[in-house]
Amino acid sequence: MKIFITKSSKFEPLIFIFSFLLLVLFLFIFLTLSNMIFGQIFDDLQGLIEAAENRAVVSSIFLSLYAGFLATLLALFLGVPAGYILARFDFPGKRLVESIIDVPVVVPHTVAGIALLTVFGSRGLIGGPLEGYIRFSDALPGIVLAMLFVSLPYLANSAREGFKSVDPRLENAARSLGAPLWKAFLFITLPLSARHILIGSVMTWARAISEFGAVVLIAYYPMIGPTLIYDRFLSYGLSASRPIAVLLILVTLSIFIIIRVLSAGWSIYDRD
Amino acid sequence: MEIKPGIFKLISVLLILVMFAGLGCVGDQGENESTDSMENASGNAAAGEGETLTVFHAGSLSIPFEELEAEFEAQHPGVDVQREAAGSAQSIRKITELGKNADVLASADYALIPSMMTPEYADWSAAFARNQMILAYTNESKYGKEINGNNWYDILRRPDVRFGFSNPNDDPAGYRSQMVTVLAESYYNDSQIYDDLILNNTGITFTTQENGTALVQVPASEEIAPNPDKIMLRSMEVELSSALETGEIDYLYIYRSVAEQHGFRYVELPPEIDLSSLDYADNYSKVQVQMVNGEVVTGSPIVYGVTIPKNAENPELAAEFVKLLLEEPGQQIFIENGQPPIVPAIAEGKDKMPEELLSLLE
């Protein structure tokens, strides 16, 4: 309503075209997914219920969420400090560092998986010396690692953008009043960029859950949701894999909606 | 002076964009020119402008089919051959379940075409090449210097050796690995080989049936859950070859062709158990594998099969591709890649086949 009042009755073609394109974008995603989800619910609700009751299905979906969560925690631990440095300081080779951080987004996932296996495999550069202490291939650490590799850029980038959006003068003001840098960071900068970091974390988590190509190379077992979906497709066909896919989508979709609702009014300091 | 760097950046970005756009145009032009000259040079009706030929094939056929593609595209300028490699069963399911269109389908197990596609999706198939199960390894593999056709199962038993095979539910190479290992028990007269190597390390089970044939039962993939210290399992052989290359596993049950194409060293197994020879077909049939979907496969010589699915969008061009595959140049490619061709090819459902192929059959 507000828009119509402020713009009075003037017809804006730009707004019309953009709204139309938004509709196209929405329908593209919505039709593709809803066709699958409603197809499953109306044609084969029984299959969906059976999938939801199947222990292997439930544990694989849980593992996806759990491993994705661990990867997101690690990404927060690494990505937030990295984002701060990249936002506040210039140093030689910064562009190169930023570009390299983006590379996991564009590398084909199979290639990422092979690279990870080469380094973290039981005879790899890092996996070799660690053999006997921690096992990456066909184990949870390998899954988390693969998820971390492909999703880390989302967190590092959104944290960097978040910190960039905070005026450094606010930090300086706090410091001039006697706060040490860590205090200024913790109580001024971090809360002001919290929404950026939250959105980055959700993206990171989502990306981690959806990862398949890199994970399957380093860890086929224990099976995450996407691996089980792929495997059921190979062994039985589409009708066996679709209920699991739909279930995974429904579970993640509800989690995203909950996060968005909870965080809708969430900002510790109002910047306006 | 202050504006200059900005303008410079803008220009360079534009230049890059123009270059990309330009590349696309140049590519198109090249193709158009070649089709133009093609129309004059040859009266070949099937080779039209900008046509695509979609080929679904087993992963183990990737390299010979890549060479066939090059040969075919050279003979038919303007035709773009698009290949999709996947497990054989998966390739077939892409057609039967996902409703994708393929002009040519080639499977690593000849028997899958009649069992999964006939009569709805295909009505003939031709067996055109053979292969053999071997044990691949590299210079880095543990005990690689000692292993041979008589002691391989003892080396695989050693606790510090890891080996791999593909998922029997998904990939013929996977269930064939089971067959080879079961057959090894009677050949080497050691009834513990299959137990020690596979049964004790996975959820796979084994029974001997009343008629004396061995039956390997493969549970749901998540229940195979192999002991990660001993066995690496993946749904596709490609994933395992990279594991062998990185030293993640020491040995890999795989086709001889794959080992040759990847430059792996390999142990040749006796022909009585390696599923390569039509002479030992009776011996191979003494083992069966039941997959989780209930399907039972009986040991048989490894034979590649090809068909033109009924939903082919370009059946005439597909027939030409199959012709090239079965003719002299195709045979030569398969010899070089360690997959000896079957000459002449053996067909099922001959009366439904394109006429131009009939002369190449038995």
Interface residues (C-beta under 8 A of the other chain):
Chain A: A56 S60 I114 L117 T118 G121 S122 R123 G124 R135 S137 D138 A139 V216 L217 Y220 Y221 P222 M223 L228 Y230 D231 R232 F233 L234 S235 Y236 G237 L238 S239
Chain B: G87 A89 Q90 R93 T96 E97 L98 E140 R162 N167 N169 D170 D171 A220 S221 E222 E223 A225 P226 P228 M232 L233 R234 S235 E239 S242 A243 T246 G247 E248 M291 V292 N293
